Amino acid sequence: SAPGRFADYFVICGLDTETGLEPDELSGENFEQTPLRRTFKSKVLARYPENVEWNPFDQDAVGMLCMPKGLAFKTQADSREPQFHSFIITREDGSRTFGFSLTFFEEVTSKQICSAMQTLYHMHNAEYDILHSPPTNDKESCSSTGDCNGTSVSKLQRFNSYDISRDTLYVSKCICLITPMSFMKACKKVLEQLHQAVTSPQPPPLPLESYIYNILYEVPLPPAGRSLKFSGVYGPIICQRPSTNELPLFDFPVKEVFELLGVENVVQLFTCALLEFQILLYSQ
């Protein structure tokens, strides 16, 4: 039986420098995209603890749901704001476990990975030149568009390109909490404060391992109808569990539903639910 801990696992997903750049088969091959716009396979790099008996670790599911779009690469010219999302793993017996992921970008320090990205760009540009070079006898087209000297092609190549001597390469990475209950706001604060501690020039008050150990082994689940306050890296974190005679735990802002779907669609969904229609939500 579960001992009632707040979190079961802390997981790190990202680029495995030993296996290098592997195309993400789930996203499909799209070699027409520039290498920076392609998706590559991410992997579970570490998890703590290794396993808990009441919640066996599903590496494939966690790895896919932590980074559903695979690895993403960017340069210093791109926006690299951290992104947060949640997911649910439902087992065959109907039981659920919840995941909360913070994805951010860190600089690629492996020279092999940078060289591999540069090689992909050389290959992509060479293929683009072959596919889009104008016919040799089409002189009127050349003179009218000015493409014969490769001006427009070179501009396209420079757009969203990567030059190992000029650009800094960044790759996405994810830190994740796997929990028995859906305390979204608390988990988001924990992950954001851990990320802030990693990126801050000043070290945190205690080693990062102590905060991860605390959240995994020392913070309990709050009893039904009670709230819990525990210490994060930079400040307190509070979560509240509804009592048995209250509505079930739903720790997500309803405002986001209206922002994503719009008022009319929300009203239509609510009407369909009242009329007991079947509802299918489809999303990328």
C-alpha positions in Angstrom: 0.0 0.0 0.0 1.1 3.5 -0.7 2.5 5.4 2.3 0.8 8.6 1.4 3.8 10.6 0.1 3.2 13.9 -1.8 5.4 12.7 -4.8 6.6 9.3 -5.9 9.2 10.2 -8.5 11.4 13.0 -9.6 12.3 12.5 -13.3 14.8 14.2 -15.7 14.2 13.8 -19.5 16.3 15.2 -22.4 19.1 14.5 -24.8 21.2 11.4 -24.4 24.6 12.5 -25.7 25.7 8.9 -26.0 23.1 7.9 -28.6 23.1 11.3 -30.2 20.5 12.8 -32.5 17.8 10.1 -33.2 14.7 11.1 -35.3 11.5 11.0 -33.3 9.5 8.2 -35.1 6.3 9.2 -33.3 6.4 12.7 -34.9 7.0 11.3 -38.4 9.8 12.1 -40.7 9.8 15.5 -42.3 13.1 16.2 -43.9 11.8 19.2 -45.7 11.9 21.0 -42.4 15.1 22.6 -41.4 17.0 20.6 -38.7 16.1 23.1 -36.0 12.5 22.5 -36.8 12.7 18.7 -36.7 12.0 16.6 -33.6 14.4 14.2 -32.1 14.0 11.4 -29.6 14.1 12.3 -26.0 15.0 9.8 -23.2 14.6 9.4 -19.5 18.0 10.4 -18.2 17.4 9.9 -14.5 14.7 9.1 -12.0 14.6 9.1 -8.2 14.0 6.8 -6.6 14.7 3.9 -9.0 11.3 2.3 -8.3 8.5 2.3 -5.7 6.4 -0.9 -5.2 3.0 0.8 -5.1 3.7 2.8 -8.3 5.9 0.9 -10.8 7.7 3.3 -13.1 6.5 3.2 -16.7 9.6 4.5 -18.5 8.0 4.6 -22.0 4.9 6.4 -20.9 6.7 8.9 -18.7 9.3 9.6 -21.4 6.7 10.2 -24.1 4.3 12.3 -22.0 7.1 14.4 -20.4 8.2 15.6 -23.8 5.4 14.7 -26.2 7.0 16.6 -29.1 10.4 15.1 -28.5 13.6 17.2 -28.3 13.6 20.7 -29.7 16.7 22.7 -30.6 17.0 26.4 -30.7 19.7 29.1 -31.0 20.3 32.3 -29.2 18.0 34.1 -31.6 14.9 32.1 -30.5 12.6 32.5 -27.6 13.5 29.9 -24.8 10.9 30.5 -22.1 10.1 27.5 -19.9 6.8 25.7 -20.5 4.7 23.7 -18.0 2.2 21.0 -18.7 0.5 18.1 -16.9 -0.5 14.6 -17.9 -2.2 11.5 -16.5 -1.2 7.8 -16.8 -4.2 5.5 -16.5 -3.4 1.9 -15.9 -5.4 -1.2 -17.0 -7.1 -1.4 -13.6 -8.3 2.2 -13.9 -6.0 3.6 -11.3 -4.2 6.9 -12.2 -1.0 8.6 -11.5 -0.3 12.2 -12.3 2.7 13.9 -14.0 3.8 17.5 -14.0 6.6 18.7 -16.3 8.6 21.8 -16.7 10.4 22.0 -20.0 13.3 24.5 -20.5 16.3 25.0 -22.7 19.9 24.6 -21.8 23.1 25.1 -23.8 24.5 22.1 -25.7 28.0 21.5 -24.4 28.7 18.4 -26.5 30.9 19.2 -29.5 29.7 16.0 -31.2 26.0 17.1 -31.0 26.9 20.6 -32.3 28.9 19.1 -35.2 26.0 16.7 -36.0 23.6 19.6 -36.2 26.0 21.5 -38.5 26.2 18.4 -40.7 22.4 18.1 -40.9 22.3 21.7 -42.1 24.9 21.2 -44.8 22.9 18.2 -46.0 19.6 20.1 -45.8 21.0 23.1 -47.8 22.5 20.8 -50.4 19.2 19.0 -50.9 17.4 22.4 -51.1 19.7 23.6 -53.8 19.1 20.5 -55.9 15.3 20.6 -55.5 14.9 24.3 -56.0 17.5 25.2 -58.6 15.9 26.8 -61.7 16.1 25.1 -65.1 19.3 26.0 -67.0 17.4 27.1 -70.1 14.9 29.3 -68.2 16.7 32.5 -68.6 13.6 34.7 -68.6 12.6 33.3 -65.2 16.2 34.0 -64.0 16.2 37.6 -65.1 12.7 38.4 -63.8 13.1 36.8 -60.3 16.8 37.3 -59.7 17.0 33.7 -58.3 19.7 32.4 -60.7 22.5 33.8 -58.4 21.0 32.0 -55.5 20.0 35.1 -53.6 16.6 34.0 -52.4 17.9 30.5 -51.6 20.8 31.9 -49.5 18.3 34.1 -47.6 16.2 31.0 -46.9 19.2 29.1 -45.7 20.2 31.8 -43.4 16.7 32.0 -41.9 16.4 29.7 -38.9 19.9 28.2 -39.6 22.7 27.1 -37.4 26.4 27.9 -37.9 28.6 26.2 -35.3 31.1 29.1 -35.5 28.5 31.8 -34.9 25.5 30.4 -33.0 25.0 28.9 -29.6 22.9 25.7 -29.7 20.3 25.0 -27.0 18.2 21.8 -26.5 15.1 21.2 -24.5 15.2 19.4 -21.2 12.5 18.4 -18.7 12.1 18.0 -15.0 9.0 16.2 -13.8 7.2 15.1 -10.7 5.1 11.9 -10.6 2.4 12.2 -7.9 -0.6 10.1 -6.6 -2.8 13.2 -6.6 -3.2 16.2 -8.9 -1.8 19.1 -7.0 -1.0 21.1 -10.1 -0.2 24.5 -8.5 2.1 23.1 -5.8 4.0 20.9 -8.3 4.4 23.8 -10.7 5.9 25.9 -7.9 8.3 23.1 -6.9 9.6 22.7 -10.4 9.8 26.4 -11.1 11.8 27.0 -8.0 14.1 24.1 -8.8 14.7 25.5 -12.3 15.3 28.9 -10.8 17.9 27.5 -8.5 19.7 25.7 -11.4 19.8 28.9 -13.5 20.5 31.4 -10.8 24.1 32.7 -10.5 23.8 32.4 -6.7 23.6 28.9 -5.3 20.4 27.9 -3.3 20.5 27.9 0.5 20.9 24.1 0.6 22.1 21.6 -2.0 19.4 20.8 -4.7 19.5 17.1 -3.7 18.1 18.0 -0.2 15.1 19.7 -1.7 14.4 16.7 -4.0 14.8 14.3 -1.1 12.4 16.4 1.0 9.7 16.4 -1.6 10.0 12.6 -2.3 10.4 11.3 1.3 9.5 13.9 3.9 6.4 15.7 2.5 3.2 13.7 3.1 -0.1 13.9 1.4 -2.4 16.2 3.2 -5.4 14.4 4.9 -8.8 14.9 3.4 -10.2 18.4 4.2 -6.8 19.7 5.3 -4.1 21.9 3.8 -0.4 21.4 3.8 2.4 23.9 3.8 6.0 22.9 3.1 9.2 24.6 2.1 10.4 25.0 -1.4 13.8 26.3 -2.5 12.9 30.0 -2.3 9.6 30.0 -0.4 6.7 28.1 1.1 4.4 26.0 -1.0 0.7 25.3 0.0 -1.7 22.7 -1.3 -5.2 21.8 -0.1 -7.1 18.5 -0.3 -10.9 18.6 -0.4 -12.9 16.7 2.2 -15.0 13.7 1.3 -18.2 15.8 1.1 -16.7 18.4 -1.2 -16.2 18.3 -5.0 -13.2 16.2 -6.1 -9.8 17.8 -6.4 -9.5 20.0 -9.5 -6.4 22.2 -9.2 -6.5 23.8 -12.6 -7.6 27.3 -13.5 -11.0 27.3 -15.3 -9.9 30.6 -17.0 -7.6 28.6 -19.3 -10.6 26.5 -20.6 -12.2 29.7 -21.8 -9.0 31.0 -23.3 -8.3 27.8 -25.2 -11.9 27.0 -26.4 -13.8 30.3 -26.3 -17.0 31.1 -24.6 -19.3 29.7 -27.3 -17.5 26.3 -27.4 -17.5 26.1 -23.6 -21.3 26.7 -23.5 -21.7 24.1 -26.3 -19.6 21.6 -24.3 -21.6 22.2 -21.2 -24.9 21.7 -23.1 -23.6 18.5 -24.6 -22.6 17.2 -21.1 -26.1 18.1 -19.7 -27.7 16.2 -22.6 -25.4 13.3 -22.1 -23.9 13.5 -25.6 -20.6 11.8 -26.3 -17.8 14.4 -26.4 -14.5 13.9 -28.2 -11.7 16.4 -27.7 -9.0 16.2 -30.4 -5.7 18.0 -30.0 -2.1 17.9 -31.2 
